[in-house]
Amino acid sequence: MTAAITDVAVVGAGPAGRALAHHLVLRGLTVTIVDPHPGAPWRPTYACWTDELPTWLPADAASAQVDSVEIRTPDTVRIARGYSVIDNAELQRALTVDGARVVAERATRIAPDHLITDSGIVRASTVVDARGTSGQGPRQTAFGVVVTRERARPVLGAAEAVLMDWTPIDNTDDATLDDSAVPSFLYAIPLDDERVLLEETCLAGDPPLTIARLRARLEARLGGLTEDALDTESVSFSLEGIDSPWRRTPLPFGARGGLLHPATGYSIGMSFTAAGIVADAIAGGRAPADDLWPSGARGVHRLRTAGLHALLALDADQTRAFFDTFARLPVARQRAYLSGRTDLPGSVAAMLTLFARADHRTRRTLARAVLSGR
Ligand SMILES: Cc1cc2nc3c(=O)[nH]c(=O)nc-3n(C[C@H](O)[C@H](O)[C@H](O)COP(=O)(O)OP(=O)(O)OC[C@H]3O[C@@H](n4cnc5c(N)ncnc54)[C@H](O)[C@@H]3O)c2cc1C
């Protein structure tokens, strides 16, 4: 490998790294992408709120869109906010990186102005680290089956999609299904006109629920519905990126760089928006961390991390009550908490409302968890 200098080396070509490389190329910068499998199809089912999708994404980057979702605690609350499932193949096609140099290798060491792979060195004016989450700490896990719309009809009922169904599983004799310590919920989301994903999800666990346990819960919840599944999905990822990403060089980006909401596991929407911000900063000769991490964004990131610790401290009943309160917040306040990456007043207001509406025991648990960092 030659040691030619590139404007930007992007390490990691997942959705975040690829979106960033796309924007850098559009701005006329020379880009080197380093990933052991740079063109591999993305297998996970990616979804986000429709209003998080940037306008530059083509409409066919979504394979399914609904106008509302339900949260069941088990009371049913309808959330009037659009939700989209990504068509990964269309998205990868849309994120063109023509002209970028691609190095299909793993980076073994990265530094602010170069990185090392098995076959040599890549020198760059700026290196961005988009290698995915840290792998450490609390994780989100899930096990899901893909079924036909017809088979999913009894689960969805009148809902277009179910973001969270916290209804306890009705089987008290089986210890595997006991959810009093770490609860899980059902996520039921149309993938396209034909298929629906039904996924038992452990939002955050340290340790998290195992895939085997989630599978047992899903089978108990759905009865025979899992037997004729068209496909299955297993999910396991760390909810933590690199601590204080705004202080690090090379700049961590995407799920690695504080753009994954630690209390929900969503990152796609944030990374797509951030890709334009970082590309503009680099093209304009500014430090990208300054543009990406204004003080409001740092404050929100700290609050969200505290929110993860609070969530981990709640038992199953408290978790259900917490999400019942959350579901009844005005959508604008929900949006501030879930999607307002730089909206510190909005995040604070949403969290204070949740705290104020909790019962005494939950308030004590939340306060202890936040103050002790757990
Ligand atoms: C099954 C599943 C479902 C999910 N669903 C959603 C969802 O609905 N919505 C959502 O927002 N998030 C979801 N997530 C979370 C998801 O991980 C992230 O949102 C998304 O993948 C993060 O993108 P990323 O590009 O930051 O990191 P990743 O997708 O993890 O990409 C990291 C890239 O870095 C490369 N890499 C790693 N190490 C090196 C190295 N040493 N050198 C070079 N390259 C390297 C990897 O090959 C990979 O291509 C889901 C995750 C899973 C596993």
The ligand as a Gaussian input file, in Angstrom:
#p B3LYP/6-31G(d) Opt

LIG

0 1
 C      -29.831000      -6.227000      14.666000
 C      -29.674000      -4.777000      15.010000
 C      -30.752000      -3.914000      14.825000
 C      -30.594000      -2.550000      15.077000
 N      -31.674000      -1.732000      14.863000
 C      -31.489000      -0.391000      14.942000
 C      -32.543000       0.489000      14.560000
 O      -33.642000       0.074000      14.227000
 N      -32.306000       1.827000      14.595000
 C      -31.091000       2.342000      14.972000
 O      -30.930000       3.565000      14.949000
 N      -30.101000       1.512000      15.392000
 C      -30.262000       0.179000      15.382000
 N      -29.259000      -0.675000      15.769000
 C      -28.073000      -0.127000      16.375000
 C      -27.027000      -0.111000      15.276000
 O      -25.872000      -0.817000      15.653000
 C      -26.568000       1.187000      14.927000
 O      -27.606000       2.099000      14.857000
 C      -25.778000       1.241000      13.591000
 O      -25.361000       0.020000      13.065000
 C      -24.592000       2.031000      13.962000
 O      -23.934000       2.363000      12.809000
 P      -22.393000       2.682000      12.840000
 O      -22.007000       2.878000      11.411000
 O      -22.100000       3.733000      13.803000
 O      -21.686000       1.354000      13.400000
 P      -21.692000      -0.110000      12.800000
 O      -22.920000      -0.381000      12.039000
 O      -21.364000      -1.011000      13.933000
 O      -20.480000      -0.116000      11.751000
 C      -19.140000      -0.167000      12.161000
 C      -18.284000      -0.538000      10.965000
 O      -16.920000      -0.473000      11.372000
 C      -16.223000      -1.567000      10.828000
 N      -15.058000      -1.826000      11.696000
 C      -15.049000      -2.304000      12.967000
 N      -13.790000      -2.395000      13.406000
 C      -12.984000      -1.956000      12.401000
 C      -11.579000      -1.814000      12.259000
 N      -10.726000      -2.141000      13.248000
 N      -11.100000      -1.330000      11.082000
 C      -11.944000      -0.983000      10.092000
 N      -13.284000      -1.109000      10.161000
 C      -13.792000      -1.589000      11.311000
 C      -17.232000      -2.704000      10.824000
 O      -16.884000      -3.677000       9.853000
 C      -18.514000      -1.956000      10.463000
 O      -18.717000      -1.932000       9.064000
 C      -29.366000      -2.034000      15.551000
 C      -28.305000      -2.920000      15.749000
 C      -28.451000      -4.264000      15.499000
 C      -27.282000      -5.181000      15.735000

